[in-house]
Each structure stands twice: as structure tokens, then as C-alpha cells.
Amino acid sequence: MAEKLNIKEFLDRDEKKDLLRLLTAGSVDDGKSTLIGRLLFDSKKLYEDQLDALERDTKRYGNAGDNIDYALLLDGLKAEREQGITIDVAYRYFSTNNRKFIIADTPGHEQYTRNMITGGSTANLAIILVDARTGVITQTRRHTYLVSLLGIQHLVLAVNKMDLVDYSQQVFDKIVSDYRDFATPLGIPDIHCIPLSALKGDNVVEHSPYMKWYKGQPLLEFLETVKIESDKNFTDFRYPVQYVLRPNLDFRGFSSTVASGIVRKGDEVIALPSMKKSRIKSIVTYDGELDMAFPPQAITLTLEDEIDVSRGEMLVHPDNLPFIDRNFEAMLVWMDETKMDPEQQFFIKHTTNLTRVKIDQIRYKVNVNTLEQSMTDTLELNEIGRVVFTSNKPLFFDPYRKNKNTGAFILIDPITNNTCAVGMIIDKVNARDLSTNITEEDRRYMRDGYSIVSPESRARLYEQQGHIYAISGEAATEFGYTLERRLFDIGKTVVVLNSREITDIEKVADTLCKQGLIVICIGYSANGKYITNCKAETNKVSSSVEDVLKKL
């Protein structure tokens, strides 16, 4: 006899189910959208109006012959349907008797790397599809690297289109062997390989009668049973304060979401950065007080002592502190159409903290197709690099691989307010150690007496080129200082040297000019410099200065 549930009981049961967030990735036409469409169709998770719309769209756009084109369930953009590719990130929700799922179907093109990063930022598991006819290709390696970069713990290698290679076990085994040779050094802890046909439905929801040699679980069964509970960090208590709650004079609490770890009533905690200690007086929620809390619960903590804690600060256990530092290095994915300007300052949004940050160094850029590292001065759209940062105030962070919530951040352009990059923190960096990261080319410049800061970098910072104005004549002093004032007023970086005070004025002027400064030398003339012979009367100095400015 079928079990009867009222609406409330049904919703309560659904609410208690575990949630698995997953993404699909692969090369163009590997069948990502078709696989998810087949998953929804065969698991009976489509409504009648969705089926009717799917049949209509198949006749209009479909590429599956007389069969239903399941990819159209996800390829919602008109441009995608016309081209038969996925451009945006398509999200789908469905639920089985055992688990709830949110699926992100991400683009396969290299130019949409940022879309895949966005879709995978919250994923517990990744499904990477490989065409059984082509095996492991460049895009497969690229997507696997991005999965490892995002710290996704579970990966399914779905060898699709097995029906086109006669369901051959030899073909499947060869692909799995090639893939593991590449993926093992990336450190992904759980890799599961499944042969399937998304179009025919083999090993998607039920075992395929054509691949009896495969003894593992079908895809849906594996997704329902994969263990993700241990993926969360329950060891390191991190509570970035989001809001100070004062509903009345008798209550003062600190509201936020538990980022990681477990907190219990009575625990001793320390506030960062003040380092003041207290104990947890109560753990308050909308439904009442708790004895303990863990991620990702949203709670309000009250303390036994009146200590000053504000938004952006953090509560932790005294014997388990995060890094507290202004200098750190991270893997950065550039997501803005405008290429990075390394001289610009950005806003960094890290947990509930917002401050300014500058780029100290780009250690290298990673070619996501070959994983080769190369030197670069900047990053462009979809490029990934290892970057060293210095923030205006200390941040409280952990390495991303240890704690995603306190190891991730975004960069915001202070002018456009666009999110221009996302980053995953690797470790802290001692400011004094930055000088050791010097290339052989830098050392050659040092030996030759040149600065390792390029003239181009100085020109971008000062917004000018280095110049020397050698001035002589009766009104040289007044002319020089008047020129300095006018250049300073229009935002130039300028200094004045007087030959009466400096003996080796030419050498000093040359050195400052190479550093990108505008140098005005009074009472001195030299070949090859811009010389102004100021014999004019004092009342004509201003007009002479304006003539110089026009030539600048």
C-alpha cells in the first residue's frame, strides 16, 4: 500500500534530505546537457508541461533525430540552442527519495573559463565528460585542473557515447588509465569512472545491458550515495562577524554564519584582531537556543563579557588561530573584460571583511591547457596566475585547501564596482621574503646598475615620462621654481636641483630622470637635455613657463 503524506509532511521530509551540489564540464559536444536532461527524464523528475515544451523544442531545434533532444532542457539561451553549445551556467534542481541536487551545467569553451569557475565555486562534486571516441583531450585536462583549483573533493569521469564504440571495455580502460596518469598529481582525493551513453540512457539511472563488464554503480545511484559529510571543516572554528544585533538594551549578540568548525555553549573564544577573550554565553536562533552550532548554520552568539567586536572581525578558539597577516599569495582567476593593471589598487572582499589591496608580484601565469608556467606582467580575461598581495589591514585567513570559506576572496574594481577576479589563498608571505623572488634578468639589471622596477611601471604609476629641464640665464631661479609649481599643480612628480648646492648635478639629475621624475636643474646647461636660456625679464617668466608646458 502506497504511503500517504500531506503537504507539510512531504515538505518536512524533503527539507531533511542531504543536498549535493554538482557541476558538469567537458569539451563542446561531449554531451553534458544531454546527460543532465537524460538524468532528469529517466528519474521521472519532469513535469508534464516541461515534457510538452521539450517535445516542441526538439522539433524546432533538436539534433537527436526522432528521439527527444534532452540537451534542450538546459540550453536555455537562444544563442545556445542555435549553436548547440552551452554559453552561460545553467542551474537545475531535482530531488530523489534519498537526496536533493543542484546541477550547474558549465560551458566547455576556454573563453568561458570564468563561467565554469562561477558554477563550480560551491560544488561538492564534478562530472567531467569525455567522448569515448576521442578520449582524454586538452579540454579534459583543463577542466580537471580547474576542478582541483576549486578544491572539489569528488570527481566523476563520465566516459560518454560508449554506444559509438560498441560498448568496448578496452576503450574505456585505456581512457581511464590515461586520465589517472594526468589527474593523480593534482591531488583530487576521490575519482570515480563510469562508462555511459547519455543519449541511450546506458548506466545513467539503471545498469546497461550492453556493458555487463562494468560492475560499478550507475551515475544516479553513485550521486545518491557519495559521502560528502566529511568535506566540511569541522575542526577549525571560524566565525566572521556579519552584524552586531541590538534589538533592545538588554541584548547584544553577534550574528553570522558559522564558516567552519563547531562552537558550543561555554566555549572560550578570542576576538580578532583585538585578541580579547570571553566565553559563549548563548547560541541563539530563530527557533530558540542551541547547545552547539556547526557550518553552515546562521546563528547569533552572545558573550559573557562586554568586548568590542564589529563587522569584519572574527571569533575563534584561542588554541586554533587562523593566519593574521597583510601579506599573502593566492591563485587568481581574472574575470574582467579589461586586463589587469598591476599598479591599481582593488577592494578585496574576504569573508565579511572589505578593505583595499595591492598586487606586489605576479609569480607566474598558468596555461590552463598545458599547465605550463610562464612569466607575465599582467593577467587578461580567463587567465590564471599565482599572485602576491598586500592588504591595507590584516586579514584572518586559512589556506583554501584547508578551509574554503576563509581561503576564498573576490577582487572588486573601485571605479566600476565590477567583480574583476576571484582568488584562492595558498599561504601567507613574509614581506621581507619578496626580495628573494628575483629573476636572473632582474639580477643582471642590478649588476648593471639599473632598477628592477621597469621604466614602463614607473610611467604608469607617475603618469609621466622622466625629463630633465636644464635652465640658465638671469631669471633661471624664478623660472625654475615657477615651472615646478605649475607642474606640481597639474599632478606631475617633479624636483628642483640647484647647481649652487649640488656639485655633481648632472649625475644626480640623470639618476632621478631614470626613476621617472621630472628634474629641473637651475643654473646648469647640458647637451642633449631640454635647455631653457632664461635671459628674459622677470615679468616674462610666466609666459615662458607656459611655452614649456605646451611642449611637455
Legacy VTK file of the C-alpha trace (Angstrom):
# vtk DataFile Version 3.0
C-alpha trace
ASCII
DATASET POLYDATA
POINTS 552 float
0.000 0.000 0.000
1.406 3.401 -1.024
2.456 5.749 1.746
0.222 8.810 2.052
1.763 12.126 3.086
0.173 15.516 3.454
1.926 18.581 2.049
3.548 19.552 5.350
4.932 16.063 5.941
6.223 15.951 2.366
7.987 19.310 2.698
9.430 18.374 6.106
10.818 15.145 4.683
12.266 16.946 1.653
13.827 19.598 3.892
15.710 16.953 5.887
17.329 15.434 2.798
21.010 15.934 2.168
21.908 18.414 -0.602
24.546 17.655 -3.241
25.808 20.482 -5.433
27.486 19.287 -8.612
28.764 20.669 -11.876
29.270 19.153 -15.295
32.165 20.057 -17.542
33.667 18.787 -20.755
34.505 19.681 -24.305
31.938 21.000 -26.750
29.511 18.250 -27.852
30.687 15.775 -25.199
27.062 15.588 -24.044
26.920 17.483 -20.754
23.466 18.977 -21.277
22.174 15.727 -22.781
23.382 13.775 -19.742
21.596 16.042 -17.261
18.458 16.078 -19.387
18.503 12.272 -19.502
19.109 12.171 -15.733
16.024 14.305 -15.117
13.927 12.405 -17.662
14.775 8.869 -16.552
14.440 9.695 -12.854
10.867 10.900 -13.557
11.617 14.419 -12.328
9.997 16.375 -15.184
6.519 17.878 -15.111
4.072 17.348 -17.969
4.382 20.942 -19.193
8.175 20.546 -19.267
7.839 17.370 -21.337
5.446 19.081 -23.753
7.812 22.032 -24.141
10.755 19.639 -24.628
8.962 17.798 -27.430
8.112 21.098 -29.147
11.670 22.402 -28.801
13.088 19.115 -30.115
11.110 19.522 -33.338
12.297 23.112 -33.663
15.938 22.964 -32.514
16.717 19.314 -31.797
19.631 17.324 -33.173
18.622 13.861 -31.968
16.674 12.664 -34.998
13.396 11.101 -33.989
14.448 10.960 -30.315
13.938 13.646 -27.680
16.844 16.113 -27.507
17.431 16.164 -23.734
20.073 18.908 -24.003
17.323 21.453 -24.664
16.237 21.158 -21.026
19.327 23.106 -20.045
20.410 25.127 -23.056
18.025 27.978 -22.344
19.690 30.827 -24.220
18.639 31.347 -27.810
22.269 31.592 -28.901
22.996 28.249 -27.234
20.113 26.475 -28.898
21.021 27.808 -32.331
24.700 26.863 -31.961
24.130 23.675 -29.968
26.591 24.710 -27.246
26.338 25.913 -23.648
27.460 29.507 -23.045
26.017 30.513 -19.681
25.870 28.446 -16.487
22.521 26.630 -16.388
21.285 25.535 -12.939
18.744 22.775 -12.388
17.215 21.453 -9.174
15.766 17.989 -8.681
15.195 15.577 -5.825
15.059 11.803 -5.393
13.918 9.783 -2.413
17.432 9.900 -0.955
18.933 13.293 -1.794
18.386 16.764 -3.241
20.550 18.009 -6.127
21.558 21.332 -7.646
23.289 20.843 -11.005
25.390 23.518 -12.708
25.897 22.843 -16.423
29.037 24.838 -17.250
30.446 25.865 -20.648
33.093 23.813 -22.413
34.828 26.635 -24.304
38.107 28.010 -22.943
36.722 31.543 -23.364
34.082 30.731 -20.714
36.550 29.622 -18.018
35.158 32.282 -15.657
31.666 30.792 -16.070
32.967 27.383 -15.002
34.728 28.924 -12.002
31.451 30.604 -11.014
29.439 27.408 -11.401
31.962 25.302 -9.506
32.627 27.652 -6.612
30.046 25.932 -4.369
30.122 22.422 -5.878
30.732 19.265 -3.848
31.261 17.077 -6.906
32.231 17.494 -10.561
31.238 15.340 -13.518
33.779 15.617 -16.344
32.570 14.116 -19.591
34.875 12.523 -22.134
33.861 11.420 -25.620
34.717 7.703 -25.866
35.823 8.229 -29.485
38.420 10.909 -28.687
39.489 10.059 -25.124
41.374 12.463 -22.882
41.960 15.724 -24.741
43.231 19.214 -23.917
39.859 20.415 -22.621
39.649 17.394 -20.293
42.965 18.339 -18.711
41.922 21.981 -18.445
38.651 21.197 -16.686
40.352 18.753 -14.320
42.899 21.402 -13.376
40.099 23.906 -12.678
38.297 21.324 -10.534
41.465 20.795 -8.484
41.958 24.567 -8.252
38.441 24.944 -6.823
39.183 22.274 -4.211
36.324 19.978 -5.286
36.816 16.707 -3.402
34.822 14.288 -5.595
35.092 13.800 -9.352
33.248 11.513 -11.745
34.905 10.778 -15.082
31.902 10.023 -17.301
33.076 8.296 -20.472
30.130 9.161 -22.732
28.984 7.894 -26.139
30.012 4.329 -25.374
27.353 3.216 -27.876
29.513 4.688 -30.656
32.494 2.446 -29.754
30.414 -0.738 -29.409
30.494 -0.511 -25.595
34.140 -1.604 -25.649
35.762 -2.282 -22.263
39.223 -1.869 -23.811
38.396 1.646 -24.957
37.056 2.546 -21.501
40.061 1.076 -19.652
42.513 2.949 -21.906
40.750 6.289 -21.280
40.650 5.680 -17.514
44.375 4.813 -17.455
45.331 7.940 -19.446
43.160 10.117 -17.250
44.509 8.821 -13.930
48.095 9.351 -15.120
47.269 13.026 -15.590
44.912 13.599 -12.641
46.782 11.826 -9.826
49.441 14.575 -9.340
46.654 17.176 -8.968
45.648 15.665 -5.633
41.903 15.156 -6.164
41.053 12.677 -3.366
38.078 10.796 -4.901
37.902 9.933 -8.626
35.178 7.564 -9.862
34.961 6.429 -13.517
31.671 5.405 -15.199
31.073 4.281 -18.833
27.729 5.516 -20.161
25.645 6.742 -23.060
23.654 9.863 -22.227
21.600 9.661 -25.405
20.640 5.990 -24.960
20.444 6.078 -21.158
23.068 3.382 -20.503
24.379 3.481 -16.892
22.702 6.840 -16.256
19.886 5.712 -13.962
19.977 1.942 -14.457
22.691 -0.571 -15.361
23.274 -1.015 -19.069
22.568 -4.481 -20.546
25.339 -3.776 -23.073
28.134 -3.238 -20.506
27.838 -6.170 -18.129
31.600 -5.951 -17.650
31.078 -2.749 -15.637
30.426 -3.765 -12.008
30.133 -0.275 -10.503
27.085 1.863 -9.760
25.060 3.755 -12.371
25.557 7.506 -12.248
22.391 8.429 -10.320
22.941 5.715 -7.720
26.505 6.942 -7.177
25.311 10.552 -6.824
22.740 9.467 -4.256
25.266 7.617 -2.102
28.563 9.536 -2.374
29.670 10.700 1.093
30.191 14.461 1.356
29.681 14.968 5.104
33.412 14.883 5.842
34.175 17.537 3.192
33.254 20.359 5.559
35.866 21.624 8.008
34.563 20.822 11.494
37.971 21.287 13.147
38.842 24.986 12.814
36.166 27.217 14.363
35.842 30.403 12.285
33.040 32.894 12.913
33.396 36.081 10.808
31.021 38.600 12.389
28.477 39.960 9.930
26.182 42.039 12.123
26.040 43.301 15.715
22.474 42.622 16.882
20.996 45.077 19.428
17.180 44.651 19.451
16.997 46.200 22.928
19.198 47.445 25.765
19.341 44.020 27.388
20.639 42.052 24.392
23.887 42.334 22.434
24.770 39.496 20.066
26.973 38.866 17.051
25.132 37.451 14.059
26.679 35.478 11.196
27.020 32.066 9.569
29.449 29.545 11.017
32.180 29.367 8.363
33.826 26.237 9.784
34.339 24.268 12.977
31.993 23.648 15.892
31.104 26.049 18.705
29.468 25.042 21.980
27.854 26.957 24.775
30.537 27.803 27.358
33.440 27.625 24.868
36.259 30.099 25.344
36.693 32.313 22.292
39.049 35.086 21.255
38.128 38.115 19.145
40.402 39.045 16.230
42.221 41.384 15.886
41.807 42.731 19.454
42.838 39.326 20.972
40.335 39.833 23.828
38.927 36.651 25.357
35.468 35.698 26.546
33.124 32.710 26.705
29.998 31.825 24.750
27.011 32.724 26.878
24.322 31.541 24.448
23.781 30.369 20.858
20.571 31.996 19.642
18.497 31.127 16.546
15.016 31.967 15.319
13.773 28.606 16.632
15.370 29.008 20.060
18.719 28.490 21.764
21.170 25.710 20.862
23.865 23.917 22.831
26.162 23.763 19.784
26.379 25.025 16.207
28.277 23.998 13.075
28.530 25.082 9.394
26.562 26.351 7.615
24.163 27.341 10.390
23.160 31.014 10.714
23.219 31.927 14.402
23.731 34.755 16.897
26.375 34.394 19.618
26.254 36.253 22.922
29.336 36.563 25.135
29.755 36.624 28.906
31.956 39.733 28.726
31.357 43.130 27.142
34.068 43.209 24.479
34.076 45.325 21.340
33.505 43.226 18.216
32.443 44.695 14.867
31.584 43.518 11.358
34.621 42.080 9.598
36.212 40.824 12.812
36.302 37.144 13.733
35.652 34.875 16.736
37.843 31.760 17.008
39.055 29.310 19.637
42.215 30.567 21.415
44.206 27.399 20.679
43.348 27.374 16.968
44.065 30.685 15.263
43.998 31.471 11.542
46.763 33.424 9.842
46.584 37.110 10.756
48.540 38.952 8.092
48.564 41.646 5.424
50.782 39.676 3.007
49.613 36.507 1.265
49.781 34.718 -2.079
46.888 33.193 -3.979
45.849 31.614 -7.257
43.889 34.320 -9.059
41.361 33.867 -11.876
40.927 37.109 -13.819
37.245 37.608 -14.760
37.103 41.165 -16.125
36.964 42.116 -19.806
39.613 44.762 -19.064
43.052 43.307 -18.433
44.672 43.669 -15.021
46.544 46.868 -14.188
49.130 45.721 -11.595
49.629 49.302 -10.405
45.958 49.725 -9.485
44.580 49.141 -6.002
41.483 46.968 -5.618
38.890 46.284 -2.965
39.151 42.769 -1.547
36.034 41.064 -0.145
37.157 38.311 2.209
34.555 36.672 4.487
32.743 39.724 5.941
35.819 41.948 5.603
36.242 44.663 2.973
39.496 46.566 2.528
41.926 47.728 -0.128
44.658 45.516 -1.525
47.547 45.977 -3.947
49.385 43.488 -6.132
53.023 43.086 -5.150
54.038 40.497 -7.699
52.725 38.041 -10.279
54.917 34.989 -9.738
53.729 33.223 -12.899
50.797 32.613 -15.228
49.376 29.108 -15.767
48.437 27.855 -19.218
45.205 26.028 -18.339
45.549 23.741 -21.365
49.123 22.541 -20.792
49.635 23.567 -17.106
52.890 25.254 -18.161
54.012 28.248 -16.102
55.303 31.450 -17.673
56.377 34.895 -16.516
53.953 37.786 -17.072
53.331 41.378 -16.002
49.539 41.201 -16.159
46.529 38.885 -16.488
43.717 39.031 -19.039
40.184 37.609 -19.153
40.062 33.913 -18.086
43.788 33.789 -17.318
45.045 32.251 -14.057
48.154 33.276 -12.152
49.902 32.979 -8.819
49.857 36.454 -7.282
51.289 38.071 -4.135
49.108 40.667 -2.350
49.399 43.229 0.426
46.192 44.437 2.088
45.678 47.729 3.912
44.756 45.946 7.144
45.345 42.394 8.405
43.029 39.645 7.161
42.149 36.458 9.075
42.564 33.568 6.635
43.423 29.890 6.162
44.821 28.171 3.060
41.977 27.471 0.616
42.645 23.720 0.507
42.209 23.589 4.285
39.217 25.917 4.597
37.298 27.163 1.553
35.237 29.757 3.403
38.219 31.575 4.902
40.559 30.908 1.975
38.497 32.447 -0.838
38.065 36.082 -1.828
36.996 38.351 -4.673
38.614 41.499 -6.067
36.397 44.484 -6.863
37.321 47.327 -9.187
36.921 50.510 -7.085
35.919 52.566 -10.143
33.431 50.297 -11.963
32.465 48.213 -8.889
32.785 45.091 -11.073
33.965 41.793 -9.638
37.186 41.532 -11.615
38.786 38.413 -10.109
38.341 35.534 -7.698
41.159 34.111 -5.629
42.096 31.050 -3.589
44.689 31.754 -0.877
47.731 29.467 -0.858
49.653 30.747 2.167
50.908 33.843 3.928
54.038 35.593 2.642
56.637 37.425 4.682
57.185 40.881 3.209
60.956 40.514 3.598
60.894 37.316 1.516
59.545 39.100 -1.560
63.036 40.371 -2.398
64.218 36.781 -2.842
61.819 36.213 -5.746
64.076 37.903 -8.297
64.670 36.505 -11.777
68.056 36.164 -13.459
67.111 39.037 -15.755
66.415 41.176 -12.669
69.824 40.284 -11.249
71.521 41.313 -14.498
69.808 44.707 -14.318
71.008 45.054 -10.720
74.609 44.254 -11.672
74.432 46.841 -14.476
73.249 49.470 -12.022
69.606 49.633 -13.178
66.455 49.300 -11.107
64.408 46.087 -11.455
61.285 48.285 -11.478
60.771 48.872 -15.209
60.507 52.401 -16.654
57.103 51.397 -18.023
55.863 50.557 -14.497
57.077 53.890 -13.167
55.483 55.725 -16.098
52.116 54.074 -15.304
52.420 54.977 -11.622
53.513 58.599 -12.125
51.545 59.079 -15.376
54.571 60.776 -16.935
57.952 60.155 -18.548
61.238 61.241 -16.946
62.574 64.624 -18.217
65.425 66.983 -17.408
64.953 70.736 -17.874
68.355 72.464 -17.663
67.829 76.201 -17.077
70.349 79.006 -17.253
70.181 82.764 -17.539
69.353 85.810 -15.498
65.846 84.667 -14.432
66.725 80.964 -14.090
65.843 80.685 -10.384
62.401 82.267 -10.664
61.696 80.408 -13.874
62.684 77.036 -12.338
60.564 77.355 -9.222
57.591 78.756 -11.174
57.808 75.767 -13.540
57.974 73.390 -10.561
54.820 74.937 -9.052
52.877 74.690 -12.309
53.943 71.063 -12.933
53.078 70.124 -9.344
49.647 71.763 -9.664
48.771 69.633 -12.714
49.721 66.419 -10.885
53.301 65.833 -12.026
56.073 64.406 -9.827
58.858 66.986 -10.044
62.004 68.066 -8.156
64.313 71.104 -8.431
68.130 70.875 -8.295
70.280 73.999 -7.892
73.866 73.904 -9.165
74.959 76.169 -6.324
74.007 73.454 -3.787
74.869 70.247 -5.703
78.311 69.720 -7.167
77.643 66.695 -9.423
74.260 67.920 -10.610
74.358 66.075 -13.944
74.789 62.638 -12.330
72.048 63.307 -9.760
69.670 64.589 -12.472
70.292 61.532 -14.669
69.587 59.162 -11.755
66.300 60.874 -10.857
65.242 61.036 -14.506
65.730 57.260 -14.854
63.406 56.849 -11.865
60.632 58.559 -13.843
60.841 62.031 -12.247
60.788 65.417 -13.937
64.005 67.207 -12.923
64.504 70.979 -13.126
68.216 71.972 -12.955
68.772 75.664 -12.133
71.968 77.348 -13.303
73.025 74.424 -15.461
73.037 73.608 -19.173
73.978 70.349 -20.860
73.905 68.890 -24.344
71.081 66.504 -25.066
68.746 67.945 -22.422
65.859 70.337 -22.822
67.583 73.691 -22.225
65.874 76.980 -21.460
68.169 80.022 -21.599
66.255 82.372 -19.328
67.652 85.821 -20.059
64.181 87.310 -20.204
62.991 89.839 -17.688
61.086 88.636 -14.614
57.668 89.783 -15.867
58.007 87.450 -18.865
58.733 84.292 -16.836
55.087 83.129 -16.662
54.609 83.211 -20.430
57.896 81.337 -20.883
56.727 78.643 -18.440
53.508 78.154 -20.385
55.555 77.661 -23.552
57.498 74.876 -21.819
54.300 73.197 -20.617
52.925 73.105 -24.159
55.975 71.077 -25.226
55.673 68.624 -22.304
LINES 1 553
552 0 1 2 3 4 5 6 7 8 9 10 11 12 13 14 15 16 17 18 19 20 21 22 23 24 25 26 27 28 29 30 31 32 33 34 35 36 37 38 39 40 41 42 43 44 45 46 47 48 49 50 51 52 53 54 55 56 57 58 59 60 61 62 63 64 65 66 67 68 69 70 71 72 73 74 75 76 77 78 79 80 81 82 83 84 85 86 87 88 89 90 91 92 93 94 95 96 97 98 99 100 101 102 103 104 105 106 107 108 109 110 111 112 113 114 115 116 117 118 119 120 121 122 123 124 125 126 127 128 129 130 131 132 133 134 135 136 137 138 139 140 141 142 143 144 145 146 147 148 149 150 151 152 153 154 155 156 157 158 159 160 161 162 163 164 165 166 167 168 169 170 171 172 173 174 175 176 177 178 179 180 181 182 183 184 185 186 187 188 189 190 191 192 193 194 195 196 197 198 199 200 201 202 203 204 205 206 207 208 209 210 211 212 213 214 215 216 217 218 219 220 221 222 223 224 225 226 227 228 229 230 231 232 233 234 235 236 237 238 239 240 241 242 243 244 245 246 247 248 249 250 251 252 253 254 255 256 257 258 259 260 261 262 263 264 265 266 267 268 269 270 271 272 273 274 275 276 277 278 279 280 281 282 283 284 285 286 287 288 289 290 291 292 293 294 295 296 297 298 299 300 301 302 303 304 305 306 307 308 309 310 311 312 313 314 315 316 317 318 319 320 321 322 323 324 325 326 327 328 329 330 331 332 333 334 335 336 337 338 339 340 341 342 343 344 345 346 347 348 349 350 351 352 353 354 355 356 357 358 359 360 361 362 363 364 365 366 367 368 369 370 371 372 373 374 375 376 377 378 379 380 381 382 383 384 385 386 387 388 389 390 391 392 393 394 395 396 397 398 399 400 401 402 403 404 405 406 407 408 409 410 411 412 413 414 415 416 417 418 419 420 421 422 423 424 425 426 427 428 429 430 431 432 433 434 435 436 437 438 439 440 441 442 443 444 445 446 447 448 449 450 451 452 453 454 455 456 457 458 459 460 461 462 463 464 465 466 467 468 469 470 471 472 473 474 475 476 477 478 479 480 481 482 483 484 485 486 487 488 489 490 491 492 493 494 495 496 497 498 499 500 501 502 503 504 505 506 507 508 509 510 511 512 513 514 515 516 517 518 519 520 521 522 523 524 525 526 527 528 529 530 531 532 533 534 535 536 537 538 539 540 541 542 543 544 545 546 547 548 549 550 551
